[in-house]
Amino acid sequence: MSAPMDIPLHRLAHARAGDKGNRLNIGLFAYRPETWPLIAEQVTEQRVLDLFAHRGATRVRRYDLPNLGGFNFVIDDVLQGGVNGALNLDGHGKTLSFRLLGLTLRVPAELQS
C-alpha cells in the first residue's frame, strides 16, 4: 500500500471567487464526496488566513456546506481596497481562488486517485 502523499488541493476540489468591496468569497467544492472530510480537516480558517496574510487579510470565516460537498470562505481586507481602490491587476480577486487551490494537503493513498 502506498504512503500518504502531499498533493495540491486542485486535484481534490475546484473553486470560484467573488468580491464585495474589500471582502473576498471563495467557494470551494470537492470533486468527490469522500474527500470532503479531508479538506475540512486541513483547509482551516487559520491556514487560509496565513495563505493570504501577505495581502493584508485580517479575518477568515469558513462556512461548511457538507450537503453540497463544499465550503464558503469569507476573507476580510484581502483585496487591498477593493475594485475601485486597489492598484493591483486583479481588484476583483477572481484569480485568488487559484492561490487557495495551490495549497498542499496530506492525502492517504486510498484518496489520491
N, C-alpha and C positions, 0 to 999 in steps of 0.2 A: 504494500500500500504506500502511496506517495505521502510525503510530509506536507504539512501546511506550507503555503507559499504566499508571498506578498504580491497582490495584483492590483492594477488600477481600478478604481470604482467604476469607470465607464464600461468595464467588462460585465458588471453586475446590474447596472442601472443607467437610466437616461434622465436628463434634466431639462428644465426650461426656466428662464429667468424673466422677471418683470420688475418694474420700478414704480415708486411713488415718492417724489421728492428725493430725499437723501436716504431712502429706505429701499432695500432690495429684497425681493421674494425669490426664492429658488424652490421650485417643485422638483423633487427627486423621486423617481419611481423605479422599483426593482423590476427587472425583466421577468424574474421567476419568483413566485410566492415564497419558496423555501429559502431564498436569500434575504428576505425582509428582516428577520430577527438578527442576522449577522450585521446587516447595515445599521439597524437600530442600535446595536451594541457598540459599534465602532465609529459611527459618524455622529458624534455628540455635539451639543451646543458649544462646549469649550473647544473642541477640535476645530470646528468651523470658525469660531471667533479667532483662534490662533492663526488659521489659514488666511484670514482677511485683515489681520491686525496691521499689516503694512499699509493698508488703505485707510486706516483710521476707524475701523469698525469698533463700536463701543458695546454692542449687545447683540446676542443671537437668541432667538426663541425658536424652538423646534416643535412643530405640531405633528403628531403622529397620525397617519391615515391608514391603519392596518387593513381595513376592508378594501382599500384601493392599492395596497402594496406600496404606499408612498409616504412622503414627509413634505411638509412645507417649512422652509427655513426663512425666517424674517430677520434680516440683518440691518441694524441701525448704523447710520453715519458712514456707510461704506462707499457711497457714490461721490465723495469729495465735493459735496454741494448740490448734487443732482444735475439734471439735464441743463438747466439754464446757468448754473454756477460753476460747473466743473470745467477745467481746462484739459482734461484727458480726452482721448479719442472716443471713448465709449461711455458717454454720460448717462446712458440708459442702463448700463450694466448688463446688457444682453450676453456678452461673452463670458461673464463671470461664472456662469454655470459650468463652463469648461474647466475653470480652475478647481471647482469642487469635484468634478469628475476625475481630476488628476490625483486625488488622494489615493493612497495605497491602503488596502485592507489585508489583514492576515486571514487567509481563507483555507479551511480544511480541504483535503483532497477531494472529497465527495461533492464539493460545490464549485470546483474550479472549472468545470467544462461549461 
